[in-house]
Structure formats: structure tokens, C-alpha cells
Amino acid sequence: MSETIRVAFVGAGGHATANLYPQFRHVPDLDLVAVCDLAQ
């Protein structure tokens, strides 16, 4: 039985939007639950 991994990013900015978040669709059982950054 696998468990879902819940992930939150703080302060990742444009790099995360362009490179990290799109890769999550390739990881089974991973759930992005929160994102926070001071600048967009």
C-alpha cells in the first residue's frame, strides 16, 4: 500500500513554476498542497 506524499513549497518563485511544478505530474502519489512566495 502506498501513501500520498504531500508537498509544500515556500519561496521557490519562478523557478518552481517553470521547472518543478510541471514535473509533479510524473510522480505518482504526490500532492502539491501549498505554495507561497513573496514575489510573483
C-alpha positions as CSV (number, residue, x, y, z in Angstrom):
1,M,0.0,0.0,0.0
2,S,1.4,3.4,-1.0
3,E,0.8,6.6,0.8
4,T,0.3,10.0,-0.9
5,I,3.3,12.4,-0.3
6,R,2.0,15.9,0.5
7,V,4.4,18.7,-0.6
8,A,4.5,22.4,0.1
9,F,7.0,25.0,-1.3
10,V,7.9,28.3,0.3
11,G,10.0,30.8,-1.6
12,A,10.5,28.9,-4.8
13,G,9.3,31.6,-7.2
14,G,9.6,31.5,-11.0
15,H,11.9,28.5,-10.9
16,A,9.4,26.3,-9.3
17,T,6.6,27.5,-11.6
18,A,8.6,26.9,-14.7
19,N,10.5,23.8,-13.8
20,L,9.4,22.0,-10.6
21,Y,5.6,22.0,-10.6
22,P,5.2,20.7,-14.1
23,Q,7.3,17.6,-13.2
24,F,4.9,16.6,-10.4
25,R,2.5,15.0,-13.0
26,H,5.2,12.4,-13.5
27,V,5.3,11.4,-9.8
28,P,2.6,9.0,-8.7
29,D,1.1,9.6,-5.2
30,L,2.4,13.2,-4.9
31,D,0.0,16.0,-3.9
32,L,1.1,19.7,-4.1
33,V,-0.8,21.2,-1.2
34,A,0.6,24.7,-0.7
35,V,2.7,27.3,-2.5
36,C,4.0,30.6,-1.0
37,D,6.3,33.3,-2.4
38,L,6.7,37.0,-1.6
39,A,7.1,38.0,-5.3
40,Q,5.3,36.5,-8.2
